[in-house]
Each structure stands twice: as C-alpha cells, then as structure tokens.
Amino acid sequence: METYACKKCGMSVNATCGKCGIPLKNGHITLEDGTKVQVSKCPSCEGKIKSPLCCGEDMSCAL
C-alpha cells in the first residue's frame, strides 16, 4: 500500500525514515503566521520533511 498518492495522475510513493526504517506518518506544522503546512514525520525519531508534491500539489496520504 502506498504512503502518498497523487489525486490527479495516480503516481504513488512509499516513504520511510532513512534513519529508523519506519514508515512516515502524515502530519502538519503551524508556521509563525498561522499557516498550516503538511509534513511527513517519523513516529520514532520525530524527524520530518515537507510532504511530497506531484502535479504541483501535495500528494494525499493514506489515513
């Protein structure tokens, strides 16, 4: 099962933490101006990255 999928073209990816080898979970961070940004984060080491993009939009996660 893919971790993230593009709603427009169907491209999908599996995302795991390179440090822990654990699948990343979908999450959000809130910037100082109140804007929410979708991120992928490791449930073990708490590392996070900006969620992947495809077709110019954030890919959706499997919840």
CHARMM-style PDB file with segment names, atoms N, HN, CA, C and O in Angstrom:
ATOM      1  N   MET     1       0.841  -1.182   0.000  1.00  0.00      PROA
ATOM      2  CA  MET     1       0.000   0.000   0.000  1.00  0.00      PROA
ATOM      3  C   MET     1       0.882   1.240   0.000  1.00  0.00      PROA
ATOM      4  O   MET     1       1.841   1.321   0.767  1.00  0.00      PROA
ATOM      5  N   GLU     2       0.565   2.201  -0.852  1.00  0.00      PROA
ATOM      6  HN  GLU     2      -0.214   2.135  -1.476  1.00  0.00      PROA
ATOM      7  CA  GLU     2       1.380   3.408  -0.941  1.00  0.00      PROA
ATOM      8  C   GLU     2       1.141   4.327   0.258  1.00  0.00      PROA
ATOM      9  O   GLU     2       0.070   4.323   0.866  1.00  0.00      PROA
ATOM     10  N   THR     3       2.169   5.112   0.576  1.00  0.00      PROA
ATOM     11  HN  THR     3       3.039   5.115   0.082  1.00  0.00      PROA
ATOM     12  CA  THR     3       2.064   6.079   1.658  1.00  0.00      PROA
ATOM     13  C   THR     3       1.367   7.342   1.174  1.00  0.00      PROA
ATOM     14  O   THR     3       0.502   7.886   1.861  1.00  0.00      PROA
ATOM     15  N   TYR     4       1.749   7.806  -0.015  1.00  0.00      PROA
ATOM     16  HN  TYR     4       2.451   7.364  -0.572  1.00  0.00      PROA
ATOM     17  CA  TYR     4       1.192   9.020  -0.602  1.00  0.00      PROA
ATOM     18  C   TYR     4       0.790   8.749  -2.035  1.00  0.00      PROA
ATOM     19  O   TYR     4       1.451   7.976  -2.729  1.00  0.00      PROA
ATOM     20  N   ALA     5      -0.294   9.377  -2.491  1.00  0.00      PROA
ATOM     21  HN  ALA     5      -0.831  10.005  -1.927  1.00  0.00      PROA
ATOM     22  CA  ALA     5      -0.756   9.217  -3.869  1.00  0.00      PROA
ATOM     23  C   ALA     5      -1.214  10.561  -4.413  1.00  0.00      PROA
ATOM     24  O   ALA     5      -1.749  11.393  -3.679  1.00  0.00      PROA
ATOM     25  N   CYS     6      -0.998  10.762  -5.709  1.00  0.00      PROA
ATOM     26  HN  CYS     6      -0.564  10.086  -6.305  1.00  0.00      PROA
ATOM     27  CA  CYS     6      -1.435  11.978  -6.387  1.00  0.00      PROA
ATOM     28  C   CYS     6      -2.865  11.781  -6.859  1.00  0.00      PROA
ATOM     29  O   CYS     6      -3.173  10.800  -7.536  1.00  0.00      PROA
ATOM     30  N   LYS     7      -3.728  12.704  -6.504  1.00  0.00      PROA
ATOM     31  HN  LYS     7      -3.478  13.500  -5.954  1.00  0.00      PROA
ATOM     32  CA  LYS     7      -5.134  12.617  -6.901  1.00  0.00      PROA
ATOM     33  C   LYS     7      -5.326  12.894  -8.387  1.00  0.00      PROA
ATOM     34  O   LYS     7      -6.327  12.476  -8.969  1.00  0.00      PROA
ATOM     35  N   LYS     8      -4.363  13.606  -9.016  1.00  0.00      PROA
ATOM     36  HN  LYS     8      -3.550  13.945  -8.543  1.00  0.00      PROA
ATOM     37  CA  LYS     8      -4.500  13.960 -10.435  1.00  0.00      PROA
ATOM     38  C   LYS     8      -4.048  12.847 -11.373  1.00  0.00      PROA
ATOM     39  O   LYS     8      -4.776  12.478 -12.294  1.00  0.00      PROA
ATOM     40  N   CYS     9      -2.834  12.305 -11.142  1.00  0.00      PROA
ATOM     41  HN  CYS     9      -2.242  12.605 -10.394  1.00  0.00      PROA
ATOM     42  CA  CYS     9      -2.272  11.359 -12.117  1.00  0.00      PROA
ATOM     43  C   CYS     9      -2.150   9.927 -11.595  1.00  0.00      PROA
ATOM     44  O   CYS     9      -1.899   9.006 -12.371  1.00  0.00      PROA
ATOM     45  N   GLY    10      -2.326   9.735 -10.289  1.00  0.00      PROA
ATOM     46  HN  GLY    10      -2.529  10.484  -9.658  1.00  0.00      PROA
ATOM     47  CA  GLY    10      -2.252   8.393  -9.726  1.00  0.00      PROA
ATOM     48  C   GLY    10      -0.860   7.944  -9.307  1.00  0.00      PROA
ATOM     49  O   GLY    10      -0.703   6.838  -8.790  1.00  0.00      PROA
ATOM     50  N   MET    11       0.157   8.780  -9.518  1.00  0.00      PROA
ATOM     51  HN  MET    11       0.029   9.679  -9.938  1.00  0.00      PROA
ATOM     52  CA  MET    11       1.512   8.453  -9.065  1.00  0.00      PROA
ATOM     53  C   MET    11       1.481   8.210  -7.565  1.00  0.00      PROA
ATOM     54  O   MET    11       0.777   8.913  -6.841  1.00  0.00      PROA
ATOM     55  N   SER    12       2.240   7.215  -7.084  1.00  0.00      PROA
ATOM     56  HN  SER    12       2.812   6.644  -7.673  1.00  0.00      PROA
ATOM     57  CA  SER    12       2.270   6.957  -5.650  1.00  0.00      PROA
ATOM     58  C   SER    12       3.681   6.671  -5.184  1.00  0.00      PROA
ATOM     59  O   SER    12       4.532   6.249  -5.968  1.00  0.00      PROA
ATOM     60  N   VAL    13       3.928   6.903  -3.895  1.00  0.00      PROA
ATOM     61  HN  VAL    13       3.237   7.246  -3.258  1.00  0.00      PROA
ATOM     62  CA  VAL    13       5.243   6.667  -3.294  1.00  0.00      PROA
ATOM     63  C   VAL    13       5.067   6.044  -1.919  1.00  0.00      PROA
ATOM     64  O   VAL    13       4.048   6.234  -1.256  1.00  0.00      PROA
ATOM     65  N   ASN    14       6.073   5.304  -1.510  1.00  0.00      PROA
ATOM     66  HN  ASN    14       6.902   5.149  -2.048  1.00  0.00      PROA
ATOM     67  CA  ASN    14       6.176   4.814  -0.137  1.00  0.00      PROA
ATOM     68  C   ASN    14       7.282   5.607   0.522  1.00  0.00      PROA
ATOM     69  O   ASN    14       8.376   5.709  -0.032  1.00  0.00      PROA
ATOM     70  N   ALA    15       7.029   6.165   1.677  1.00  0.00      PROA
ATOM     71  HN  ALA    15       6.140   6.083   2.127  1.00  0.00      PROA
ATOM     72  CA  ALA    15       8.017   6.993   2.359  1.00  0.00      PROA
ATOM     73  C   ALA    15       8.368   6.380   3.712  1.00  0.00      PROA
ATOM     74  O   ALA    15       7.491   6.137   4.542  1.00  0.00      PROA
ATOM     75  N   THR    16       9.659   6.134   3.923  1.00  0.00      PROA
ATOM     76  HN  THR    16      10.371   6.331   3.249  1.00  0.00      PROA
ATOM     77  CA  THR    16      10.136   5.629   5.203  1.00  0.00      PROA
ATOM     78  C   THR    16      11.288   6.498   5.697  1.00  0.00      PROA
ATOM     79  O   THR    16      11.977   7.139   4.903  1.00  0.00      PROA
ATOM     80  N   CYS    17      11.488   6.514   6.989  1.00  0.00      PROA
ATOM     81  HN  CYS    17      10.928   5.993   7.633  1.00  0.00      PROA
ATOM     82  CA  CYS    17      12.589   7.252   7.589  1.00  0.00      PROA
ATOM     83  C   CYS    17      13.901   6.537   7.261  1.00  0.00      PROA
ATOM     84  O   CYS    17      14.035   5.341   7.522  1.00  0.00      PROA
ATOM     85  N   GLY    18      14.864   7.256   6.693  1.00  0.00      PROA
ATOM     86  HN  GLY    18      14.754   8.227   6.481  1.00  0.00      PROA
ATOM     87  CA  GLY    18      16.158   6.669   6.370  1.00  0.00      PROA
ATOM     88  C   GLY    18      16.952   6.303   7.614  1.00  0.00      PROA
ATOM     89  O   GLY    18      17.804   5.416   7.564  1.00  0.00      PROA
ATOM     90  N   LYS    19      16.686   6.973   8.728  1.00  0.00      PROA
ATOM     91  HN  LYS    19      15.993   7.693   8.769  1.00  0.00      PROA
ATOM     92  CA  LYS    19      17.397   6.715   9.983  1.00  0.00      PROA
ATOM     93  C   LYS    19      16.814   5.500  10.712  1.00  0.00      PROA
ATOM     94  O   LYS    19      17.555   4.652  11.208  1.00  0.00      PROA
ATOM     95  N   CYS    20      15.492   5.427  10.771  1.00  0.00      PROA
ATOM     96  HN  CYS    20      14.890   6.116  10.367  1.00  0.00      PROA
ATOM     97  CA  CYS    20      14.815   4.401  11.565  1.00  0.00      PROA
ATOM     98  C   CYS    20      14.223   3.260  10.741  1.00  0.00      PROA
ATOM     99  O   CYS    20      13.979   2.177  11.273  1.00  0.00      PROA
ATOM    100  N   GLY    21      13.988   3.490   9.446  1.00  0.00      PROA
ATOM    101  HN  GLY    21      14.186   4.370   9.014  1.00  0.00      PROA
ATOM    102  CA  GLY    21      13.378   2.480   8.604  1.00  0.00      PROA
ATOM    103  C   GLY    21      11.884   2.311   8.845  1.00  0.00      PROA
ATOM    104  O   GLY    21      11.298   1.318   8.412  1.00  0.00      PROA
ATOM    105  N   ILE    22      11.261   3.263   9.527  1.00  0.00      PROA
ATOM    106  HN  ILE    22      11.736   4.069   9.878  1.00  0.00      PROA
ATOM    107  CA  ILE    22       9.843   3.209   9.868  1.00  0.00      PROA
ATOM    108  C   ILE    22       9.053   4.048   8.858  1.00  0.00      PROA
ATOM    109  O   ILE    22       9.509   5.122   8.468  1.00  0.00      PROA
ATOM    110  N   PRO    23       7.874   3.576   8.428  1.00  0.00      PROA
ATOM    111  CA  PRO    23       7.054   4.387   7.522  1.00  0.00      PROA
ATOM    112  C   PRO    23       6.708   5.740   8.145  1.00  0.00      PROA
ATOM    113  O   PRO    23       6.376   5.825   9.327  1.00  0.00      PROA
ATOM    114  N   LEU    24       6.790   6.795   7.331  1.00  0.00      PROA
ATOM    115  HN  LEU    24       7.060   6.726   6.371  1.00  0.00      PROA
ATOM    116  CA  LEU    24       6.450   8.131   7.791  1.00  0.00      PROA
ATOM    117  C   LEU    24       4.943   8.280   7.922  1.00  0.00      PROA
ATOM    118  O   LEU    24       4.182   7.640   7.197  1.00  0.00      PROA
ATOM    119  N   LYS    25       4.523   9.115   8.839  1.00  0.00      PROA
ATOM    120  HN  LYS    25       5.141   9.635   9.428  1.00  0.00      PROA
ATOM    121  CA  LYS    25       3.110   9.400   9.084  1.00  0.00      PROA
ATOM    122  C   LYS    25       2.803  10.821   8.629  1.00  0.00      PROA
ATOM    123  O   LYS    25       3.662  11.701   8.687  1.00  0.00      PROA
ATOM    124  N   ASN    26       1.586  11.033   8.181  1.00  0.00      PROA
ATOM    125  HN  ASN    26       0.888  10.317   8.134  1.00  0.00      PROA
ATOM    126  CA  ASN    26       1.157  12.362   7.775  1.00  0.00      PROA
ATOM    127  C   ASN    26       0.980  13.240   9.006  1.00  0.00      PROA
ATOM    128  O   ASN    26       0.548  12.774  10.061  1.00  0.00      PROA
ATOM    129  N   GLY    27       1.318  14.515   8.856  1.00  0.00      PROA
ATOM    130  HN  GLY    27       1.669  14.893   7.999  1.00  0.00      PROA
ATOM    131  CA  GLY    27       1.137  15.463   9.944  1.00  0.00      PROA
ATOM    132  C   GLY    27       1.121  16.881   9.421  1.00  0.00      PROA
ATOM    133  O   GLY    27       1.186  17.099   8.211  1.00  0.00      PROA
ATOM    134  N   HSD    28       1.037  17.829  10.302  1.00  0.00      PROA
ATOM    135  HN  HSD    28       0.984  17.651  11.285  1.00  0.00      PROA
ATOM    136  CA  HSD    28       1.043  19.243   9.951  1.00  0.00      PROA
ATOM    137  C   HSD    28       1.908  19.994  10.954  1.00  0.00      PROA
ATOM    138  O   HSD    28       2.017  19.606  12.117  1.00  0.00      PROA
ATOM    139  N   ILE    29       2.517  21.073  10.484  1.00  0.00      PROA
ATOM    140  HN  ILE    29       2.428  21.389   9.540  1.00  0.00      PROA
ATOM    141  CA  ILE    29       3.174  22.017  11.381  1.00  0.00      PROA
ATOM    142  C   ILE    29       2.503  23.366  11.154  1.00  0.00      PROA
ATOM    143  O   ILE    29       1.991  23.641  10.069  1.00  0.00      PROA
ATOM    144  N   THR    30       2.510  24.196  12.176  1.00  0.00      PROA
ATOM    145  HN  THR    30       2.926  23.973  13.057  1.00  0.00      PROA
ATOM    146  CA  THR    30       1.928  25.533  12.060  1.00  0.00      PROA
ATOM    147  C   THR    30       3.057  26.547  12.081  1.00  0.00      PROA
ATOM    148  O   THR    30       3.856  26.588  13.016  1.00  0.00      PROA
ATOM    149  N   LEU    31       3.114  27.368  11.034  1.00  0.00      PROA
ATOM    150  HN  LEU    31       2.465  27.335  10.274  1.00  0.00      PROA
ATOM    151  CA  LEU    31       4.136  28.405  10.940  1.00  0.00      PROA
ATOM    152  C   LEU    31       3.784  29.569  11.847  1.00  0.00      PROA
ATOM    153  O   LEU    31       2.662  29.650  12.349  1.00  0.00      PROA
ATOM    154  N   GLU    32       4.739  30.478  12.064  1.00  0.00      PROA
ATOM    155  HN  GLU    32       5.650  30.413  11.656  1.00  0.00      PROA
ATOM    156  CA  GLU    32       4.537  31.622  12.947  1.00  0.00      PROA
ATOM    157  C   GLU    32       3.351  32.481  12.532  1.00  0.00      PROA
ATOM    158  O   GLU    32       2.699  33.092  13.379  1.00  0.00      PROA
ATOM    159  N   ASP    33       3.063  32.531  11.215  1.00  0.00      PROA
ATOM    160  HN  ASP    33       3.592  32.034  10.527  1.00  0.00      PROA
ATOM    161  CA  ASP    33       1.947  33.351  10.738  1.00  0.00      PROA
ATOM    162  C   ASP    33       0.607  32.612  10.801  1.00  0.00      PROA
ATOM    163  O   ASP    33      -0.413  33.142  10.360  1.00  0.00      PROA
ATOM    164  N   GLY    34       0.606  31.388  11.350  1.00  0.00      PROA
ATOM    165  HN  GLY    34       1.434  30.958  11.708  1.00  0.00      PROA
ATOM    166  CA  GLY    34      -0.619  30.614  11.495  1.00  0.00      PROA
ATOM    167  C   GLY    34      -0.912  29.668  10.339  1.00  0.00      PROA
ATOM    168  O   GLY    34      -1.859  28.884  10.408  1.00  0.00      PROA
ATOM    169  N   THR    35      -0.116  29.730   9.284  1.00  0.00      PROA
ATOM    170  HN  THR    35       0.653  30.367   9.228  1.00  0.00      PROA
ATOM    171  CA  THR    35      -0.304  28.858   8.135  1.00  0.00      PROA
ATOM    172  C   THR    35       0.040  27.420   8.500  1.00  0.00      PROA
ATOM    173  O   THR    35       1.074  27.170   9.120  1.00  0.00      PROA
ATOM    174  N   LYS    36      -0.822  26.464   8.118  1.00  0.00      PROA
ATOM    175  HN  LYS    36      -1.661  26.668   7.614  1.00  0.00      PROA
ATOM    176  CA  LYS    36      -0.539  25.047   8.348  1.00  0.00      PROA
ATOM    177  C   LYS    36       0.119  24.459   7.107  1.00  0.00      PROA
ATOM    178  O   LYS    36      -0.316  24.710   5.983  1.00  0.00      PROA
ATOM    179  N   VAL    37       1.178  23.670   7.321  1.00  0.00      PROA
ATOM    180  HN  VAL    37       1.532  23.467   8.234  1.00  0.00      PROA
ATOM    181  CA  VAL    37       1.917  23.033   6.243  1.00  0.00      PROA
ATOM    182  C   VAL    37       1.894  21.528   6.463  1.00  0.00      PROA
ATOM    183  O   VAL    37       2.205  21.054   7.556  1.00  0.00      PROA
ATOM    184  N   GLN    38       1.524  20.768   5.418  1.00  0.00      PROA
ATOM    185  HN  GLN    38       1.272  21.154   4.531  1.00  0.00      PROA
ATOM    186  CA  GLN    38       1.506  19.310   5.507  1.00  0.00      PROA
ATOM    187  C   GLN    38       2.942  18.793   5.506  1.00  0.00      PROA
ATOM    188  O   GLN    38       3.757  19.223   4.690  1.00  0.00      PROA
ATOM    189  N   VAL    39       3.253  17.869   6.421  1.00  0.00      PROA
ATOM    190  HN  VAL    39       2.590  17.519   7.084  1.00  0.00      PROA
ATOM    191  CA  VAL    39       4.581  17.264   6.503  1.00  0.00      PROA
ATOM    192  C   VAL    39       4.443  15.754   6.668  1.00  0.00      PROA
ATOM    193  O   VAL    39       3.378  15.241   7.008  1.00  0.00      PROA
ATOM    194  N   SER    40       5.543  15.064   6.420  1.00  0.00      PROA
ATOM    195  HN  SER    40       6.409  15.481   6.144  1.00  0.00      PROA
ATOM    196  CA  SER    40       5.657  13.635   6.709  1.00  0.00      PROA
ATOM    197  C   SER    40       6.616  13.527   7.876  1.00  0.00      PROA
ATOM    198  O   SER    40       7.703  14.105   7.833  1.00  0.00      PROA
ATOM    199  N   LYS    41       6.235  12.791   8.932  1.00  0.00      PROA
ATOM    200  HN  LYS    41       5.353  12.322   8.967  1.00  0.00      PROA
ATOM    201  CA  LYS    41       7.126  12.718  10.085  1.00  0.00      PROA
ATOM    202  C   LYS    41       7.297  11.289  10.566  1.00  0.00      PROA
ATOM    203  O   LYS    41       6.421  10.440  10.403  1.00  0.00      PROA
ATOM    204  N   CYS    42       8.459  11.054  11.166  1.00  0.00      PROA
ATOM    205  HN  CYS    42       9.171  11.743  11.299  1.00  0.00      PROA
ATOM    206  CA  CYS    42       8.792   9.742  11.708  1.00  0.00      PROA
ATOM    207  C   CYS    42       8.213   9.634  13.112  1.00  0.00      PROA
ATOM    208  O   CYS    42       8.481  10.496  13.949  1.00  0.00      PROA
ATOM    209  N   PRO    43       7.426   8.596  13.390  1.00  0.00      PROA
ATOM    210  CA  PRO    43       6.857   8.451  14.734  1.00  0.00      PROA
ATOM    211  C   PRO    43       7.897   8.056  15.786  1.00  0.00      PROA
ATOM    212  O   PRO    43       7.612   8.123  16.982  1.00  0.00      PROA
ATOM    213  N   SER    44       9.092   7.649  15.364  1.00  0.00      PROA
ATOM    214  HN  SER    44       9.324   7.595  14.393  1.00  0.00      PROA
ATOM    215  CA  SER    44      10.121   7.227  16.305  1.00  0.00      PROA
ATOM    216  C   SER    44      11.076   8.359  16.662  1.00  0.00      PROA
ATOM    217  O   SER    44      11.203   8.718  17.832  1.00  0.00      PROA
ATOM    218  N   CYS    45      11.750   8.924  15.660  1.00  0.00      PROA
ATOM    219  HN  CYS    45      11.647   8.633  14.709  1.00  0.00      PROA
ATOM    220  CA  CYS    45      12.772   9.940  15.940  1.00  0.00      PROA
ATOM    221  C   CYS    45      12.252  11.369  15.818  1.00  0.00      PROA
ATOM    222  O   CYS    45      12.987  12.323  16.078  1.00  0.00      PROA
ATOM    223  N   GLU    46      10.985  11.521  15.423  1.00  0.00      PROA
ATOM    224  HN  GLU    46      10.389  10.746  15.213  1.00  0.00      PROA
ATOM    225  CA  GLU    46      10.353  12.839  15.312  1.00  0.00      PROA
ATOM    226  C   GLU    46      10.890  13.688  14.157  1.00  0.00      PROA
ATOM    227  O   GLU    46      10.534  14.862  14.048  1.00  0.00      PROA
ATOM    228  N   GLY    47      11.745  13.117  13.285  1.00  0.00      PROA
ATOM    229  HN  GLY    47      12.034  12.164  13.373  1.00  0.00      PROA
ATOM    230  CA  GLY    47      12.204  13.847  12.117  1.00  0.00      PROA
ATOM    231  C   GLY    47      11.036  14.125  11.191  1.00  0.00      PROA
ATOM    232  O   GLY    47      10.060  13.375  11.193  1.00  0.00      PROA
ATOM    233  N   LYS    48      11.111  15.193  10.393  1.00  0.00      PROA
ATOM    234  HN  LYS    48      11.904  15.803  10.391  1.00  0.00      PROA
ATOM    235  CA  LYS    48      10.029  15.497   9.475  1.00  0.00      PROA
ATOM    236  C   LYS    48      10.545  16.157   8.207  1.00  0.00      PROA
ATOM    237  O   LYS    48      11.584  16.817   8.194  1.00  0.00      PROA
ATOM    238  N   ILE    49       9.769  15.950   7.129  1.00  0.00      PROA
ATOM    239  HN  ILE    49       8.925  15.414   7.139  1.00  0.00      PROA
ATOM    240  CA  ILE    49      10.066  16.559   5.838  1.00  0.00      PROA
ATOM    241  C   ILE    49       8.772  17.132   5.281  1.00  0.00      PROA
ATOM    242  O   ILE    49       7.679  16.738   5.690  1.00  0.00      PROA
ATOM    243  N   LYS    50       8.905  18.062   4.348  1.00  0.00      PROA
ATOM    244  HN  LYS    50       9.792  18.381   4.016  1.00  0.00      PROA
ATOM    245  CA  LYS    50       7.735  18.552   3.619  1.00  0.00      PROA
ATOM    246  C   LYS    50       7.173  17.381   2.848  1.00  0.00      PROA
ATOM    247  O   LYS    50       7.931  16.630   2.234  1.00  0.00      PROA
ATOM    248  N   SER    51       5.877  17.207   2.862  1.00  0.00      PROA
ATOM    249  HN  SER    51       5.261  17.817   3.360  1.00  0.00      PROA
ATOM    250  CA  SER    51       5.247  16.103   2.145  1.00  0.00      PROA
ATOM    251  C   SER    51       5.532  16.197   0.653  1.00  0.00      PROA
ATOM    252  O   SER    51       5.716  17.293   0.124  1.00  0.00      PROA
ATOM    253  N   PRO    52       5.570  15.047  -0.036  1.00  0.00      PROA
ATOM    254  CA  PRO    52       5.891  15.052  -1.456  1.00  0.00      PROA
ATOM    255  C   PRO    52       4.852  15.786  -2.294  1.00  0.00      PROA
ATOM    256  O   PRO    52       3.672  15.847  -1.949  1.00  0.00      PROA
ATOM    257  N   LEU    53       5.332  16.344  -3.413  1.00  0.00      PROA
ATOM    258  HN  LEU    53       6.291  16.295  -3.693  1.00  0.00      PROA
ATOM    259  CA  LEU    53       4.483  17.040  -4.371  1.00  0.00      PROA
ATOM    260  C   LEU    53       4.427  16.258  -5.669  1.00  0.00      PROA
ATOM    261  O   LEU    53       5.387  15.581  -6.035  1.00  0.00      PROA
ATOM    262  N   CYS    54       3.303  16.350  -6.366  1.00  0.00      PROA
ATOM    263  HN  CYS    54       2.522  16.900  -6.069  1.00  0.00      PROA
ATOM    264  CA  CYS    54       3.155  15.794  -7.702  1.00  0.00      PROA
ATOM    265  C   CYS    54       2.105  16.642  -8.418  1.00  0.00      PROA
ATOM    266  O   CYS    54       1.121  17.061  -7.809  1.00  0.00      PROA
ATOM    267  N   CYS    55       2.310  16.888  -9.679  1.00  0.00      PROA
ATOM    268  HN  CYS    55       3.110  16.548 -10.174  1.00  0.00      PROA
ATOM    269  CA  CYS    55       1.376  17.719 -10.458  1.00  0.00      PROA
ATOM    270  C   CYS    55       1.148  19.081  -9.788  1.00  0.00      PROA
ATOM    271  O   CYS    55       0.073  19.667  -9.922  1.00  0.00      PROA
ATOM    272  N   GLY    56       2.163  19.585  -9.067  1.00  0.00      PROA
ATOM    273  HN  GLY    56       3.036  19.109  -8.958  1.00  0.00      PROA
ATOM    274  CA  GLY    56       2.084  20.892  -8.441  1.00  0.00      PROA
ATOM    275  C   GLY    56       1.285  20.961  -7.161  1.00  0.00      PROA
ATOM    276  O   GLY    56       1.034  22.056  -6.659  1.00  0.00      PROA
ATOM    277  N   GLU    57       0.867  19.806  -6.604  1.00  0.00      PROA
ATOM    278  HN  GLU    57       1.070  18.916  -7.012  1.00  0.00      PROA
ATOM    279  CA  GLU    57       0.078  19.778  -5.381  1.00  0.00      PROA
ATOM    280  C   GLU    57       0.645  18.767  -4.397  1.00  0.00      PROA
ATOM    281  O   GLU    57       1.306  17.806  -4.790  1.00  0.00      PROA
ATOM    282  N   ASP    58       0.374  18.995  -3.083  1.00  0.00      PROA
ATOM    283  HN  ASP    58      -0.164  19.776  -2.764  1.00  0.00      PROA
ATOM    284  CA  ASP    58       0.760  17.994  -2.086  1.00  0.00      PROA
ATOM    285  C   ASP    58       0.064  16.676  -2.411  1.00  0.00      PROA
ATOM    286  O   ASP    58      -1.125  16.646  -2.729  1.00  0.00      PROA
ATOM    287  N   MET    59       0.822  15.596  -2.326  1.00  0.00      PROA
ATOM    288  HN  MET    59       1.788  15.620  -2.067  1.00  0.00      PROA
ATOM    289  CA  MET    59       0.215  14.267  -2.511  1.00  0.00      PROA
ATOM    290  C   MET    59      -0.577  13.942  -1.252  1.00  0.00      PROA
ATOM    291  O   MET    59      -0.174  14.324  -0.153  1.00  0.00      PROA
ATOM    292  N   SER    60      -1.688  13.248  -1.398  1.00  0.00      PROA
ATOM    293  HN  SER    60      -2.015  12.938  -2.291  1.00  0.00      PROA
ATOM    294  CA  SER    60      -2.514  12.905  -0.249  1.00  0.00      PROA
ATOM    295  C   SER    60      -1.984  11.621   0.391  1.00  0.00      PROA
ATOM    296  O   SER    60      -1.378  10.778  -0.271  1.00  0.00      PROA
ATOM    297  N   CYS    61      -2.228  11.498   1.684  1.00  0.00      PROA
ATOM    298  HN  CYS    61      -2.720  12.183   2.222  1.00  0.00      PROA
ATOM    299  CA  CYS    61      -1.745  10.324   2.405  1.00  0.00      PROA
ATOM    300  C   CYS    61      -2.876   9.331   2.625  1.00  0.00      PROA
ATOM    301  O   CYS    61      -4.058   9.673   2.604  1.00  0.00      PROA
ATOM    302  N   ALA    62      -2.464   8.092   2.835  1.00  0.00      PROA
ATOM    303  HN  ALA    62      -1.503   7.814   2.851  1.00  0.00      PROA
ATOM    304  CA  ALA    62      -3.429   7.050   3.199  1.00  0.00      PROA
ATOM    305  C   ALA    62      -3.616   7.123   4.698  1.00  0.00      PROA
ATOM    306  O   ALA    62      -2.655   6.939   5.446  1.00  0.00      PROA
ATOM    307  N   LEU    63      -4.821   7.385   5.154  1.00  0.00      PROA
ATOM    308  HN  LEU    63      -5.601   7.535   4.546  1.00  0.00      PROA
ATOM    309  CA  LEU    63      -5.077   7.510   6.594  1.00  0.00      PROA
ATOM    310  C   LEU    63      -5.576   6.222   7.167  1.00  0.00      PROA
ATOM    311  OT1 LEU    63      -5.844   6.143   8.366  1.00  0.00      PROA
TER     312      LEU     63
END
